[in-house]
Amino acid sequence: MAGQALICIDTPDGTKPVTGDTGGSIPTSSSPNTGMVSGSVTCTLANTAYALGSSTACEAVIVTADEANTGNVIMGDSGITTAGVGVPKPSTAPTNPVPIDDIAKIYVASSVGGDVVQFVYFTRI
């Protein structure tokens, strides 16, 4: 069975085994996420891109719109103003981590000035 792996994954129908040829090894991370840091950004002006922060190494980021916001929040690169990936409020939709190596590469904007964006980034040592 060299080069074969049996992995179980959780599905809505229960745990299912998955097998496949790994070429003799199973890729794994050398270290788990070791830190979690939270922060927030205020979108002072409407339809203006704001970086999540200064250059900070990370593994992934979770971004959510503050529950008190009245506008629509989007995220993307430094060029976003009115079109990007929608950022949900925690009460309306689950938020998935965005795999990225630097929080400064993610920008957010809101259709209403003063809206706040919350984020958590994960680090490794």
KAQUIJO-V259734 format. One record per pair of residues at least 12 apart in sequence whose C-alpha atoms are under 10 Angstrom apart, sorted by sequence separation. I is the first residue (numbers start at 1). GAP is how many residues later the second one is. D is the distance in Angstrom with one decimal. If there is no record, write none. Layout:
i->{I	I}
gap->{GAP	GAP}
d->{D	D}
This chain:
i->{5	6	7	40	41	63	73	74	75	5	6	7	39	40	73	74	5	6	39	72	73	74	4	5	6	72	73	4	5	6	72	73	103	3	4	5	72	103	3	4	5	103	2	3	4	5	102	103	1	2	3	4	5	69	101	2	3	4	5	37	65	66	67	68	87	100	101	102	2	3	4	36	64	65	66	67	86	87	97	99	100	101	1	2	3	35	38	40	52	64	65	66	67	84	85	86	87	97	98	99	35	36	37	38	39	40	41	42	51	63	64	65	66	67	84	86	97	33	36	38	40	41	46	47	49	50	51	62	63	64	65	66	67	84	97	33	40	46	47	49	50	51	63	64	65	78	80	81	83	33	46	47	49	50	51	63	64	77	78	80	81	82	49	50	77	78	79	80	81	82	89	90	49	50	64	76	77	78	79	80	81	82	88	89	43	48	49	50	64	76	77	78	80	81	87	48	49	50	64	75	76	77	78	48	49	63	64	75	76	47	48	49	62	63	74	75	76	47	48	61	62	63	74	75	46	47	61	62	63	73	74	75	46	47	60	61	62	73	74	60	61	62	72	73	74	59	60	61	71	72	73	59	60	61	71	72	73	59	60	61	70	71	72	58	59	60	61	69	70	71	58	59	60	61	69	70	71	73	75	57	58	59	60	63	65	69	70	71	72	73	74	57	58	59	69	70	71	73	56	57	58	61	63	65	69	70	71	55	56	57	58	69	70	55	56	57	68	69	54	55	56	67	68	69	53	54	55	56	66	67	52	53	54	55	65	66	67	52	53	54	65	66	67	51	52	53	64	65	66	51	52	53	64	65	66	50	51	52	53	63	64	65	51	52	63	64	50	51	52	62	63	64	49	50	51	62	63	49	50	51	61	62	63	48	49	50	61	62	48	49	50	60	61	62	47	48	49	60	61	47	48	59	60	61	46	47	48	58	59	60	45	46	47	48	57	58	59	43	44	45	46	47	48	52	56	57	58	59	41	42	43	44	45	46	47	52	57	58	41	42	43	45	46	50	52	56	57	58	41	42	43	44	45	46	52	43	44	45	46	43	44	45	42	43	44	42	43	44	41	42	43	41	42	43	41	42	40	41	42	40	41	39	40	41	39	40	38	39	40	38	39	37	38	39	37	38	36	37	38	36	37	35	36	37	35	36	34	35	36	33	34	35	32	33	34	35	32	33	34	32	33	31	32	30	31}
gap->{12	12	12	12	12	12	12	12	12	13	13	13	13	13	13	13	14	14	14	14	14	14	15	15	15	15	15	16	16	16	16	16	16	17	17	17	17	17	18	18	18	18	19	19	19	19	19	19	20	20	20	20	20	20	20	21	21	21	21	21	21	21	21	21	21	21	21	21	22	22	22	22	22	22	22	22	22	22	22	22	22	22	23	23	23	23	23	23	23	23	23	23	23	23	23	23	23	23	23	23	24	24	24	24	24	24	24	24	24	24	24	24	24	24	24	24	24	25	25	25	25	25	25	25	25	25	25	25	25	25	25	25	25	25	25	26	26	26	26	26	26	26	26	26	26	26	26	26	26	27	27	27	27	27	27	27	27	27	27	27	27	27	28	28	28	28	28	28	28	28	28	28	29	29	29	29	29	29	29	29	29	29	29	29	30	30	30	30	30	30	30	30	30	30	30	31	31	31	31	31	31	31	31	32	32	32	32	32	32	33	33	33	33	33	33	33	33	34	34	34	34	34	34	34	35	35	35	35	35	35	35	35	36	36	36	36	36	36	36	37	37	37	37	37	37	38	38	38	38	38	38	39	39	39	39	39	39	40	40	40	40	40	40	41	41	41	41	41	41	41	42	42	42	42	42	42	42	42	42	43	43	43	43	43	43	43	43	43	43	43	43	44	44	44	44	44	44	44	45	45	45	45	45	45	45	45	45	46	46	46	46	46	46	47	47	47	47	47	48	48	48	48	48	48	49	49	49	49	49	49	50	50	50	50	50	50	50	51	51	51	51	51	51	52	52	52	52	52	52	53	53	53	53	53	53	54	54	54	54	54	54	54	55	55	55	55	56	56	56	56	56	56	57	57	57	57	57	58	58	58	58	58	58	59	59	59	59	59	60	60	60	60	60	60	61	61	61	61	61	62	62	62	62	62	63	63	63	63	63	63	64	64	64	64	64	64	64	65	65	65	65	65	65	65	65	65	65	65	66	66	66	66	66	66	66	66	66	66	67	67	67	67	67	67	67	67	67	67	68	68	68	68	68	68	68	69	69	69	69	70	70	70	71	71	71	72	72	72	73	73	73	74	74	74	75	75	76	76	76	77	77	78	78	78	79	79	80	80	80	81	81	82	82	82	83	83	84	84	84	85	85	86	86	86	87	87	88	88	88	89	89	89	90	90	90	90	91	91	91	92	92	93	93	94	94}
d->{9.9	5.7	6.3	7.4	8.0	8.5	8.5	4.4	6.6	8.0	4.7	8.8	8.1	8.8	6.1	5.2	5.4	7.2	8.7	7.5	5.4	8.6	6.8	5.7	9.5	7.7	7.5	5.7	6.6	10.0	8.4	9.1	9.6	8.3	4.8	6.5	9.6	9.6	5.5	5.8	9.6	7.5	8.8	5.1	7.6	8.9	9.2	9.9	9.5	8.8	5.0	7.1	8.5	8.6	9.9	8.4	3.7	8.3	7.4	9.7	9.3	9.7	9.2	9.0	8.7	9.5	9.7	9.9	6.1	6.3	8.9	9.3	9.5	5.9	8.6	5.7	9.6	9.6	10.0	9.7	9.8	9.1	9.5	8.7	8.4	9.2	9.5	9.2	9.8	5.7	5.6	6.0	7.2	9.6	9.3	9.8	9.6	9.0	9.2	9.5	9.8	9.7	9.5	9.3	9.7	9.4	9.9	9.8	9.4	6.8	5.7	4.6	7.8	7.5	8.6	9.8	8.6	9.4	9.4	9.9	9.6	10.0	8.8	9.8	9.3	9.2	9.5	9.8	8.3	5.6	7.2	9.7	9.3	8.7	9.3	7.8	9.1	9.9	9.1	8.4	9.9	8.6	9.2	6.3	9.8	9.3	10.0	9.5	9.1	9.4	9.8	9.3	8.7	9.4	7.4	9.5	9.9	9.4	7.6	7.3	8.3	7.4	8.2	7.6	6.4	7.4	8.3	7.4	6.0	7.8	9.2	9.9	6.1	9.8	9.5	8.3	5.7	5.7	9.8	7.0	7.9	7.2	9.9	9.5	9.1	9.4	6.9	9.0	9.1	5.9	5.4	8.4	9.9	8.5	8.6	8.9	5.8	9.4	6.9	6.8	5.3	8.1	9.8	7.4	5.8	7.1	9.6	5.4	6.5	8.0	5.2	9.2	6.6	8.2	8.4	4.2	8.6	4.5	8.2	10.0	6.3	7.7	5.6	6.4	8.3	5.7	8.5	4.6	8.2	6.9	5.5	8.9	9.1	9.2	9.6	5.2	6.2	5.7	6.3	5.8	5.1	9.0	8.3	4.3	8.6	9.4	5.2	6.6	9.7	5.5	6.6	8.5	4.2	7.0	6.0	5.4	8.5	6.0	5.1	9.1	9.2	5.1	7.3	8.6	5.6	6.9	8.9	9.1	8.6	4.8	6.7	5.3	8.3	7.2	10.0	6.8	8.1	8.0	9.8	8.7	4.9	7.7	8.3	9.5	9.7	8.2	9.3	9.1	8.7	8.7	9.6	5.5	5.3	9.1	9.6	9.1	6.8	7.8	8.1	4.6	6.7	8.9	9.2	9.3	8.1	7.0	9.7	9.6	5.2	6.8	9.9	5.1	9.8	6.0	5.7	8.8	7.9	6.6	8.7	6.3	6.7	9.6	8.2	8.7	9.1	7.2	4.9	9.4	7.4	8.8	9.6	6.2	5.3	7.9	8.0	5.5	9.4	5.9	5.3	9.0	6.4	5.6	9.7	7.7	5.8	8.7	9.0	4.7	6.3	5.5	7.9	8.5	5.9	6.1	9.8	9.3	7.0	6.1	8.8	7.0	5.3	8.6	5.8	6.0	5.9	6.2	8.4	4.3	7.2	8.4	4.4	9.0	9.4	5.1	6.4	5.5	6.7	5.7	5.3	9.1	6.8	5.3	8.7	9.4	5.5	6.3	5.6	6.4	8.0	4.9	9.5	8.5	4.3	8.7	9.1	5.4	8.3	5.7	6.4	5.5	7.2	7.3	5.5	9.4	7.0	5.5	8.6	6.3	5.5	7.7	8.5	5.5	5.3	9.7	9.1	5.6	5.5	7.7	9.2	8.0	5.0	7.3	8.8	8.6	9.4	8.9	4.6	7.1	9.7	9.4	6.2	8.8	8.6	4.7	7.8	9.0	7.0	7.1	8.3	9.1	6.3	7.2	4.2	10.0	7.8	9.3	8.7	9.9	9.7	9.2	9.0	8.4	4.3	7.7	9.9	7.9	4.9	6.7	8.5	5.8	4.7	8.8	8.3	5.3	7.1	6.0	5.4	8.6	9.6	5.9	6.0	8.5	4.4	7.6	5.7	6.4	6.7	5.2	8.9	5.4	6.6	8.5	4.4	8.3	6.0	5.9	7.5	5.4	8.6	5.6	6.3	8.4	4.2	8.5	5.5	6.4	6.6	5.4	9.0	5.7	6.5	8.2	4.6	8.0	5.5	6.3	7.4	4.9	9.1	6.3	5.9	6.4	10.0	5.7	5.0	8.0	9.0	5.1	6.5	6.9	8.0	7.1	8.9	9.8	7.9}
